[in-house]
Amino acid sequence: MEQSSNAEKQGRYRKKEQLRRQADQILRKWQLEPWKHHLKSLHEIHHLLESAIKLPSGWTDEDYSNAEKRLYHVYSEVVSPVNQLSTDLHESRKITFESINPFDLPNINADLKRAEENTNALASHIISALKLSDCNEADQAAALMEAMRFVGRNLTNNREIPCSSATTMCLATINPICARPTWFTKKLASTLSKLIHPELLHEIGEYLSN
């Protein structure tokens, strides 16, 4: 019985070490691709990986499988990063290659650089505040929703509300009686279609129709 128990402990230890090795491989791959480093800091990558491979006390095979899935999600985000913040900044300014006057390009790029630096700094402050708080993830989500409602209400004070996925999600959180811009419904549908798996979207549609 004792031998069996020791073998089980060793097996569980090897499985945890396998998760650690996979996380280390992802980190090394990211470190070897410096052109991606401006999207996430080393601290952020470490946090994502450590959170992904963290197993609860007395973890089960299901817990381990979920950790592997989380690690794959981190891998996808790190290896093929999408600068969503930059996308929102471009969208809210209605910047497209077709609309840009070449003579305006230096000023546009300077404005975007300042905006990206400022919004990255703000996002880092918010994330740091979440980490330092005594709130669990559900309570952190509640706090973020309140912040989104704050931004959403302020957006409605604009004569012309900038259109982006970020502004759309903020507008979606405010009081239903508040007026939304004409582009809101189409942009909300487009944003959700990018964020949610098609099967879940279909399920949501069925609930909404009922």
C-alpha positions, 0 to 999 in steps of 0.5 A: 500500500505504501509503495502504491502511495509513493508511486502515486505521489511521484506520478503527481509530482511528474505531472506537475513538473510537466506543466512547469516545463511546458510553461518554461518552453512558452516563456523561452519562445516568447523571449526569443521573439523580441518583436512581441515584447512591446505587447506584454511585459515579462512580469505579465507573461510570468503572471499568466503562466503561473496562474495557468499552471496553478493547481488547487490542493488535492487536485484531480485529473479534471483540474490538471486538464483545465490547467493544460487548457489554460496553458494552451490559451496563454500559448495562443495569446503569447505566440500569436498576440493581437494588440487589441488596445491598439486596435481600439485606439485606431477604431475610435479615431476612425483611422484607416489606410484609405482615409489617411492623408500622407501629410497627416501621417506624422501627427497621427502616428505621434498621437497614437504613440502618446495614446498607446503609452498613456492607455498602457500605463493606465491599464497597468495601474488598474491591473496592479490595483486588482492584484493588490486588492483583497478582492477575489476574481468575482469581486474584481469583475464587479469593480471593473464593471462599475468602472465600465459603467462610469466610462459608459455614462461619460461616453454618452455626454459626447456629441459624437461617441467614438466607435470601437469594441471598447466603447461598445462594451462600456455602453453595453453596461449602462442603464437600458434607458440611456440612448445608444449611438446608431452604430451600437447594435451592429458594432456590439454584434460584431464585437461579440462575434470576435470574442465568443465561440460561434456555438455560444453565440447561437445559444445566446441568440436563442435565449434572446429570441425567447 
